């Protein structure tokens, strides 16, 4: 597959994907930060839950779903 075959995402889709990446990083970094920060475990669990909820909301966006479906057909 070449880059020419890949559909170009809209600016809105790019922003949503970048936000998903940021939230995913927050979820993954929470494990490391928990060992260093004097904040309670409950706070980290709540932060992780909120980040995961935001990811799910963004993934439910119709424009993003449509773009991802188009990309999936190319990579299968």
C-alpha positions as CSV (number, residue, x, y, z in Angstrom):
1,X,0.0,0.0,0.0
2,X,1.3,3.4,-0.9
3,X,0.6,6.7,0.8
4,X,-1.4,7.8,-2.3
5,X,-3.9,5.1,-1.5
6,X,-4.5,6.4,2.0
7,X,-7.5,8.7,2.3
8,X,-6.8,12.2,3.7
9,X,-8.5,12.8,7.0
10,X,-10.3,16.1,7.6
11,X,-8.8,18.6,10.1
12,X,-11.6,17.6,12.5
13,X,-10.7,13.9,12.3
14,X,-7.0,14.7,12.8
15,X,-7.9,16.7,15.9
16,X,-10.0,13.8,17.3
17,X,-7.2,11.3,16.6
18,X,-4.6,13.5,18.3
19,X,-6.9,13.9,21.3
20,X,-7.4,10.2,21.5
21,X,-3.6,9.7,21.5
22,X,-3.2,12.3,24.3
23,X,-5.8,10.5,26.4
24,X,-4.3,7.1,25.7
25,X,-0.9,8.5,26.8
26,X,-2.6,9.7,30.0
27,X,-3.9,6.3,30.7
28,X,-0.6,4.6,30.2
29,X,1.5,7.2,32.1
30,X,-0.8,7.0,35.1
31,X,0.8,3.7,36.2
32,X,4.2,5.3,36.3
33,X,3.1,8.5,38.0
34,X,1.2,6.6,40.7
35,X,4.5,5.4,42.1
36,X,6.0,8.9,42.2
37,X,3.2,11.2,43.2
38,X,1.8,11.6,46.7
39,X,-1.8,11.5,45.4
40,X,-4.1,8.7,46.3
41,X,-4.8,5.7,44.2
42,X,-8.5,6.7,43.9
43,X,-7.5,9.9,42.1
44,X,-5.4,8.0,39.6
45,X,-8.2,5.5,39.0
46,X,-10.7,8.4,38.4
47,X,-8.3,10.2,36.1
48,X,-7.8,7.0,34.1
49,X,-11.6,6.4,33.9
50,X,-12.2,9.9,32.7
51,X,-9.5,9.5,30.0
52,X,-11.0,6.2,28.8
53,X,-14.5,7.8,28.7
54,X,-13.1,10.6,26.6
55,X,-11.5,8.1,24.2
56,X,-14.8,6.2,23.9
57,X,-16.7,9.5,23.2
58,X,-14.2,10.5,20.5
59,X,-14.3,7.1,18.9
60,X,-18.1,7.3,18.6
61,X,-17.9,10.4,16.4
62,X,-19.5,9.6,13.1
63,X,-16.9,11.4,11.0
64,X,-14.1,9.6,12.7
65,X,-15.9,6.2,12.5
66,X,-16.4,6.8,8.8
67,X,-12.7,7.6,8.2
68,X,-11.5,4.6,10.2
69,X,-13.8,2.3,8.3
70,X,-12.3,3.6,5.1
71,X,-8.8,3.0,6.3
72,X,-9.6,-0.5,7.6
73,X,-10.8,-1.5,4.1
74,X,-7.4,-0.5,2.7
75,X,-5.3,-2.3,5.3
76,X,-7.1,-5.6,5.2
